[in-house]
Amino acid sequence: MKIQLAAAMAAALLCAAAQAQDTDVGAKDNAKVSAETARANFARTIVLAADDVRAFAPPPAGFADAQPGRAQGKVETFTYASSVTNKRRTANVWLPPGYDKSHRYPVLYLLHGIGGNQDEWRGYVRAQDVLDNLAAAGKIVPMIVVMPNGRALADDRAPPENKVFTPENAAGFARFERDLLDSLVPAVDAAYPTLKDSAHRAIGGLSMGGGQALNFGLGHPEAFNWVAGFSPAPNTEAPAKLAGEAAQAKGKLKLVYLSCGNRDGLINVAQGVHRQLREQGVAHVWNVDGYGHDRDSWAENLYHYAQLLFR
């Protein structure tokens, strides 16, 4: 519960800050964002449309739990040199059960939220258990999954709660675009037997990472042909811009996947992207589950998204 509250408050702070920035004020005005404003913003009325419904049935019980006796993948630590921070950075890499260096694999990049780091998907969402169970059931294409630190700062540690939203912390998430494209992806392709083209590279993320995934993925179809945003936060670029990029990349994009919970105060962000994609004729998945801004939604949507990839 404490982790869920921290994640929700981090998103709320980001939401309030984004509104401050939308009024064309300077960075110094971010200091006016208060916890009270953030709470009010996060608790605003949720308005659901007729199509804000589940696209999939809920996963089976235990889908995100370790299952004794089943073949398991391996999570290992990977480090790489960053041209953005000029330091070595760390990511977690999931290798599928039966990983074979003589075989080439597609790659999924999973990005965390504003208060997290490379361990959020592994520790909080339990992505490796979701993936292990899917792999054991033969429901996913064997793939490598990279869980990086999406905060491209010299000091990229997760900040204390009172510093989750600062201009410096938020700037690290924007800087990660070049870190991802120029440093991490080439390093992963050099270290692992990957399929090195955009048709075999996917990106997804939760909350702040969901915004990053939509921004970076739809903005760079030459790098990613499979793009997902789970509960995307207000760092998400303007829906019309993203939908326009997706429309221009129709010949390249294999899948655009959007999700959010119907009890998530930030659902308007994902709704805006969904509606613009629809208006601009971009086929996509729109899955609205029954959760708030929390791991249950993110684990379920990883479960669904992973099964669609690289088909």
BATORMAR-275289 format. One record per residue (C-alpha): y, x, z; residue number from 1. Coordinates in steps of 0.5 Angstrom, whole numbers, plus 2048, in hexadecimal, padded with zeros to 3 digits. Each point is the difference from the previous one (the first is absolute). Last residue first. Layout:
BEGIN
> py,px,pz,nr
> Y,X,Z,NUM
...
END
This chain:
BEGIN
> py,px,pz,nr
> 7E8,808,7BC,311
> 804,805,803,310
> 802,7FC,806,309
> 7FF,7F9,801,308
> 7FB,801,806,307
> 805,805,803,306
> 805,7FA,800,305
> 7FC,7FB,804,304
> 7FE,804,806,303
> 807,804,800,302
> 803,7F9,800,301
> 7FB,7FE,806,300
> 802,806,804,299
> 808,7FF,7FF,298
> 800,7F9,802,297
> 7FC,802,806,296
> 804,806,802,295
> 806,7FC,801,294
> 807,7FD,7FD,293
> 7FD,7F9,802,292
> 7FA,7FD,7FD,291
> 7FD,7FA,7FC,290
> 800,803,7FA,289
> 804,7FF,7FA,288
> 7FD,804,7FA,287
> 804,801,7F9,286
> 7FC,803,7FB,285
> 804,802,7F9,284
> 801,7FE,7F9,283
> 807,802,7FE,282
> 804,7FB,7FC,281
> 807,801,802,280
> 801,7FA,805,279
> 7F9,801,803,278
> 802,807,802,277
> 806,7FE,802,276
> 7FD,7FB,805,275
> 7FB,805,802,274
> 806,805,802,273
> 804,7FB,804,272
> 7FA,7FD,803,271
> 7FE,807,803,270
> 807,801,803,269
> 800,7F9,802,268
> 7FA,801,804,267
> 804,805,805,266
> 7FF,7FB,806,265
> 7F8,800,7FF,264
> 7FD,7FA,803,263
> 7FE,7FE,7F8,262
> 7FD,807,800,261
> 801,805,7FA,260
> 7FD,802,7F9,259
> 802,803,7FA,258
> 7FB,803,7FB,257
> 802,803,7F9,256
> 7FA,802,7FC,255
> 7FF,803,7F9,254
> 807,803,7FE,253
> 800,804,7FA,252
> 802,7FB,7FA,251
> 804,7FB,805,250
> 804,806,802,249
> 807,7FD,7FE,248
> 7FE,7FA,804,247
> 7FF,804,806,246
> 806,803,7FF,245
> 804,7FA,800,244
> 7FC,7FD,805,243
> 802,806,805,242
> 807,7FF,7FE,241
> 800,7F8,801,240
> 7FD,801,806,239
> 806,805,803,238
> 7FC,806,803,237
> 7FC,800,806,236
> 803,803,806,235
> 800,7F9,803,234
> 7F9,800,802,233
> 7F9,7FF,7FC,232
> 7FB,7FC,803,231
> 7FB,803,7FC,230
> 802,803,7F9,229
> 7FB,802,7FB,228
> 800,804,7FA,227
> 7FB,802,7FB,226
> 802,804,7F9,225
> 803,805,804,224
> 803,807,7FD,223
> 803,7FE,7FA,222
> 801,7F9,803,221
> 806,804,804,220
> 805,7FB,802,219
> 7FB,7FA,801,218
> 7FC,805,805,217
> 806,803,803,216
> 804,7FA,802,215
> 7F9,7FC,801,214
> 7FD,805,804,213
> 806,802,804,212
> 801,7F9,802,211
> 7F9,7FF,802,210
> 801,807,804,209
> 806,7FC,804,208
> 7FB,7FB,802,207
> 7F9,802,7FD,206
> 7FE,804,7FA,205
> 7FD,800,7FA,204
> 7FF,805,7FA,203
> 7FB,801,7FA,202
> 7FE,806,7FC,201
> 7FA,7FF,7FB,200
> 804,7FD,7FA,199
> 806,805,802,198
> 7FC,806,7FE,197
> 7FD,806,804,196
> 7F9,7FD,801,195
> 7FF,804,807,194
> 7FB,806,802,193
> 804,802,806,192
> 804,806,801,191
> 805,800,7FA,190
> 800,7F8,7FF,189
> 802,800,807,188
> 806,805,800,187
> 802,7FD,7F9,186
> 801,7F9,804,185
> 803,803,806,184
> 805,805,7FD,183
> 805,7FD,7FB,182
> 7FE,7F9,800,181
> 7FF,7FF,807,180
> 805,804,803,179
> 805,7FE,7FA,178
> 7FF,7F8,803,177
> 800,803,807,176
> 807,801,800,175
> 801,7F8,801,174
> 7FC,800,806,173
> 803,806,803,172
> 807,7FD,7FF,171
> 7FE,7FA,805,170
> 7FE,805,806,169
> 807,804,7FF,168
> 804,7F9,7FF,167
> 7FD,7FE,807,166
> 7FB,7FB,801,165
> 7FA,802,804,164
> 804,804,805,163
> 800,7FB,806,162
> 7F8,7FF,7FE,161
> 7FF,808,801,160
> 7FF,803,7F9,159
> 7FA,801,7FC,158
> 800,808,7FE,157
> 803,802,7F9,156
> 804,806,803,155
> 802,803,7F9,154
> 801,7F9,7FE,153
> 7FC,7FC,7FA,152
> 7FD,7FA,804,151
> 7FB,7FD,7FC,150
> 7FA,804,804,149
> 7FA,800,7FC,148
> 7FA,7FB,7FF,147
> 7FC,802,7FA,146
> 7FA,7FC,7FE,145
> 7FB,803,7FB,144
> 7FC,7FB,7FC,143
> 7F9,7FD,7FF,142
> 801,7F9,7FD,141
> 800,7FB,805,140
> 7FB,7FA,802,139
> 7FA,804,801,138
> 7FE,7FE,807,137
> 801,807,803,136
> 806,801,7FC,135
> 803,7FA,803,134
> 7FE,801,807,133
> 802,808,7FF,132
> 807,7FD,7FD,131
> 802,7FB,806,130
> 7FD,805,805,129
> 805,806,7FD,128
> 806,7FB,800,127
> 800,7FF,808,126
> 806,7FD,7FF,125
> 803,804,807,124
> 7FC,806,800,123
> 7FF,802,7F8,122
> 806,7FC,7FD,121
> 804,802,805,120
> 7FE,808,801,119
> 804,802,7FA,118
> 807,7FE,804,117
> 802,7FA,803,116
> 807,7FD,802,115
> 803,7FE,7F9,114
> 7F9,7FE,7FD,113
> 7FA,803,7FD,112
> 7FF,802,7F9,111
> 7F9,800,7FC,110
> 7FE,804,7FA,109
> 7FA,7FE,7FC,108
> 7FD,805,7FC,107
> 7FB,7FF,7FA,106
> 7FA,805,801,105
> 7FC,806,7FC,104
> 7F9,802,801,103
> 7FE,807,801,102
> 803,800,807,101
> 7FB,7FA,802,100
> 802,7FB,806,99
> 7FA,7FC,802,98
> 804,7FC,804,97
> 807,800,7FE,96
> 805,805,802,95
> 806,7FE,804,94
> 806,805,800,93
> 805,800,806,92
> 807,804,7FE,91
> 804,806,803,90
> 806,803,7FE,89
> 801,808,7FF,88
> 808,801,800,87
> 805,801,7FB,86
> 802,7F9,801,85
> 801,7FD,7F9,84
> 7FB,805,7FC,83
> 7FB,7FF,805,82
> 7FA,804,801,81
> 7F9,7FD,801,80
> 7FC,7FE,806,79
> 7FA,7FC,800,78
> 7FC,7FD,806,77
> 7F9,7FD,7FF,76
> 7FE,7F9,801,75
> 7F8,7FF,7FE,74
> 7FD,7FA,7FD,73
> 7FA,7FD,803,72
> 7F9,7FE,7FF,71
> 7FE,7FA,804,70
> 7FC,801,806,69
> 806,7FD,805,68
> 805,7FC,7FD,67
> 807,802,802,66
> 805,7FA,800,65
> 804,7FD,7FB,64
> 7FC,7FB,7FC,63
> 7FD,7FE,807,62
> 801,7F9,7FE,61
> 800,7FE,7F9,60
> 806,801,7FC,59
> 805,7FA,7FF,58
> 7FF,7FC,7FA,57
> 805,803,7FA,56
> 807,7FE,7FD,55
> 802,7FD,807,54
> 806,7FC,7FF,53
> 808,800,7FF,52
> 7FF,7FC,7F9,51
> 803,7FA,803,50
> 806,804,803,49
> 801,802,807,48
> 806,800,804,47
> 800,805,806,46
> 806,7FF,805,45
> 803,806,803,44
> 7FC,804,805,43
> 801,807,7FD,42
> 807,7FF,7FF,41
> 801,7FE,807,40
> 7FC,805,803,39
> 804,805,7FC,38
> 807,7FE,802,37
> 7FE,800,807,36
> 7FD,807,7FF,35
> 807,802,7FE,34
> 802,802,7F9,33
> 807,803,801,32
> 7FE,807,7FF,31
> 7FE,7FF,7F9,30
> 808,7FF,7FF,29
> 800,808,7FF,28
> 7FC,7FF,7FA,27
> 806,7FD,7FC,26
> 801,7F9,7FF,25
> 7FE,7FC,7FA,24
> 7FE,7FA,803,23
> 7F8,801,7FD,22
> 800,806,805,21
> 801,7FC,806,20
> 7FB,7FB,7FD,19
> 7FB,806,800,18
> 802,802,807,17
> 7FD,7F9,802,16
> 7FA,801,7FC,15
> 7FF,807,803,14
> 801,7FE,807,13
> 7FB,7FA,7FF,12
> 7FB,804,7FD,11
> 800,805,806,10
> 800,7FA,804,9
> 7F9,7FD,7FD,8
> 7FD,807,800,7
> 802,801,807,6
> 7FD,7F9,802,5
> 7FA,801,7FC,4
> 7FF,807,804,3
> 801,7FD,807,2
> 7FB,7FA,7FE,1
END
